C-alpha cells in the first residue's frame, strides 16, 4: 500500500485531535477524506506529510515511516495544503523552476514545461502569481505538488472558493493524476466525492466512523426505505399510515409526502392501490435515494454530550 496509517493518535493538551485511527490507500486509488470542521482531517494530512509529528502510532508512505525517514517520505509525496502558500511576487515559471531546484531535479526545465502543460498554465506562466485568479493559483499549487513525480498526492480542500468551471477543471486534473498515483483529498463538496472517489473515509471527533465505497456507506446507514408520493391536494395521511410496513408519513409540501417504510418493504404498490380505492389523484411516486450528504449527516451529527 502507498499509504498505511496504523493506530494514529495526535494529542493537544488533553484532547485527541486524532484518536487511534487506521486506514490504507493504494496506487491508482482516489480516496475522499471527509469530516466536519475540527474532525481531524487536516491534522492527519499534516502528520502524513511530515509537517507535524504524531503523538503515537505510525504513518508509512511508500514503505517509509514519517518519523524515521521523513526525507524519503517527502520525496514520494506531493502536498497541497488548504491555504496554498505561494510566493506572490514570483512569476509562475520562475516559481516552478525554484521548486524543481529544491527537489534537486536534473531535468528542471523540461519538467517545468511538462507541469505547465499538464496543469493548463501555458497562457499564465509568465505572469506574477499575485496577478492570478484563485483557480490558476490552485493550478500552480498542484503543479508544485506534482513536479517531482511523487507516488502519493495529498490535497486539503483543493477546490475551496473556486467557481463551477474551475472546480470541473481541477476535478478533471485530479482524475487524470489518480490513474497512476495514490490521491487522498479532503473536501466538503459531496458531488466532488461522488464524481471522483472509489472510496470514502469519514472521520468525526478524531475517529473514523466509515470507510468504504459510497454504495457500502449507503448499506451501512440506511435502515428504512423513503418514498415520495405526490397528490394534487393534501390528503388524510391515515390512508397511507395504515399500510403494512409504513413507519412514518410526513407532509413536505402541498399534496407531497415523505413516506418511510421498513427497509425490505416497497409499499409503492399499496400506496397506488389505496389512492385508487379512495379516488385520490396520485401524480407522482418515487423511491428517494440516500444522498452522500444524508449519509454524512447520519454518521457525524451527534447530540451534545455524546
ChimeraX attribute file (.defattr): number of C-alpha atoms within 10 A of each C-alpha:
attribute: neighborCount
match mode: 1-to-1
recipient: residues
	/A:1	12
	/A:2	21
	/A:3	24
	/A:4	19
	/A:5	19
	/A:6	16
	/A:7	14
	/A:8	21
	/A:9	23
	/A:10	23
	/A:11	13
	/A:12	9
	/A:13	7
	/A:14	6
	/A:15	11
	/A:16	16
	/A:17	22
	/A:18	27
	/A:19	21
	/A:20	17
	/A:21	19
	/A:22	16
	/A:23	14
	/A:24	14
	/A:25	19
	/A:26	17
	/A:27	17
	/A:28	18
	/A:29	21
	/A:30	25
	/A:31	26
	/A:32	27
	/A:33	26
	/A:34	25
	/A:35	26
	/A:36	17
	/A:37	11
	/A:38	14
	/A:39	21
	/A:40	22
	/A:41	24
	/A:42	22
	/A:43	20
	/A:44	24
	/A:45	22
	/A:46	17
	/A:47	20
	/A:48	28
	/A:49	23
	/A:50	19
	/A:51	14
	/A:52	15
	/A:53	18
	/A:54	21
	/A:55	14
	/A:56	14
	/A:57	14
	/A:58	21
	/A:59	28
	/A:60	21
	/A:61	25
	/A:62	19
	/A:63	15
	/A:64	19
	/A:65	20
	/A:66	23
	/A:67	17
	/A:68	11
	/A:69	14
	/A:70	18
	/A:71	13
	/A:72	15
	/A:73	25
	/A:74	21
	/A:75	16
	/A:76	20
	/A:77	25
	/A:78	25
	/A:79	24
	/A:80	23
	/A:81	18
	/A:82	15
	/A:83	12
	/A:84	17
	/A:85	10
	/A:86	16
	/A:87	12
	/A:88	14
	/A:89	12
	/A:90	16
	/A:91	18
	/A:92	28
	/A:93	22
	/A:94	16
	/A:95	21
	/A:96	25
	/A:97	21
	/A:98	16
	/A:99	18
	/A:100	20
	/A:101	14
	/A:102	10
	/A:103	14
	/A:104	11
	/A:105	14
	/A:106	10
	/A:107	10
	/A:108	19
	/A:109	14
	/A:110	11
	/A:111	19
	/A:112	24
	/A:113	17
	/A:114	14
	/A:115	25
	/A:116	22
	/A:117	14
	/A:118	17
	/A:119	19
	/A:120	18
	/A:121	20
	/A:122	14
	/A:123	9
	/A:124	17
	/A:125	21
	/A:126	13
	/A:127	16
	/A:128	17
	/A:129	23
	/A:130	15
	/A:131	13
	/A:132	16
	/A:133	11
	/A:134	18
	/A:135	20
	/A:136	21
	/A:137	20
	/A:138	23
	/A:139	23
	/A:140	28
	/A:141	23
	/A:142	24
	/A:143	26
	/A:144	23
	/A:145	22
	/A:146	22
	/A:147	22
	/A:148	24
	/A:149	17
	/A:150	17
	/A:151	23
	/A:152	31
	/A:153	24
	/A:154	22
	/A:155	25
	/A:156	21
	/A:157	19
	/A:158	25
	/A:159	24
	/A:160	16
	/A:161	11
	/A:162	16
	/A:163	11
	/A:164	9
	/A:165	10
	/A:166	17
	/A:167	17
	/A:168	14
	/A:169	16
	/A:170	21
	/A:171	18
	/A:172	14
	/A:173	16
	/A:174	20
	/A:175	18
	/A:176	12
	/A:177	17
	/A:178	22
	/A:179	13
	/A:180	13
	/A:181	20
	/A:182	23
	/A:183	28
	/A:184	24
	/A:185	25
	/A:186	24
	/A:187	21
	/A:188	17
	/A:189	14
	/A:190	14
	/A:191	12
	/A:192	15
	/A:193	23
	/A:194	16
	/A:195	11
	/A:196	17
	/A:197	20
	/A:198	16
	/A:199	21
	/A:200	23
	/A:201	20
	/A:202	24
	/A:203	25
	/A:204	24
	/A:205	20
	/A:206	24
	/A:207	20
	/A:208	22
	/A:209	15
	/A:210	20
	/A:211	18
	/A:212	16
	/A:213	17
	/A:214	19
	/A:215	12
	/A:216	13
	/A:217	21
	/A:218	17
	/A:219	12
	/A:220	13
	/A:221	15
	/A:222	15
	/A:223	13
	/A:224	15
	/A:225	20
	/A:226	23
	/A:227	21
	/A:228	19
	/A:229	22
	/A:230	22
	/A:231	17
	/A:232	13
	/A:233	13
	/A:234	14
	/A:235	18
	/A:236	7
	/A:237	14
	/A:238	9
	/A:239	12
	/A:240	22
	/A:241	18
	/A:242	11
	/A:243	14
	/A:244	12
	/A:245	15
	/A:246	19
	/A:247	15
	/A:248	15
	/A:249	19
	/A:250	13
	/A:251	16
	/A:252	11
	/A:253	11
	/A:254	12
	/A:255	16
	/A:256	21
	/A:257	22
	/A:258	17
	/A:259	25
	/A:260	24
	/A:261	21
	/A:262	16
	/A:263	12
	/A:264	10
	/A:265	13
	/A:266	17
	/A:267	22
	/A:268	16
	/A:269	10
	/A:270	13
	/A:271	20
	/A:272	17
	/A:273	13
	/A:274	17
	/A:275	17
	/A:276	12
	/A:277	9
	/A:278	9
	/A:279	9
	/A:280	16
	/A:281	15
	/A:282	18
	/A:283	12
	/A:284	12
	/A:285	17
	/A:286	11
	/A:287	16
	/A:288	13
	/A:289	12
	/A:290	16
	/A:291	14
	/A:292	18
	/A:293	12
	/A:294	14
	/A:295	19
	/A:296	21
	/A:297	13
	/A:298	12
	/A:299	18
	/A:300	19
	/A:301	11
	/A:302	11
	/A:303	6
	/A:304	5
	/A:305	4
	/A:306	5
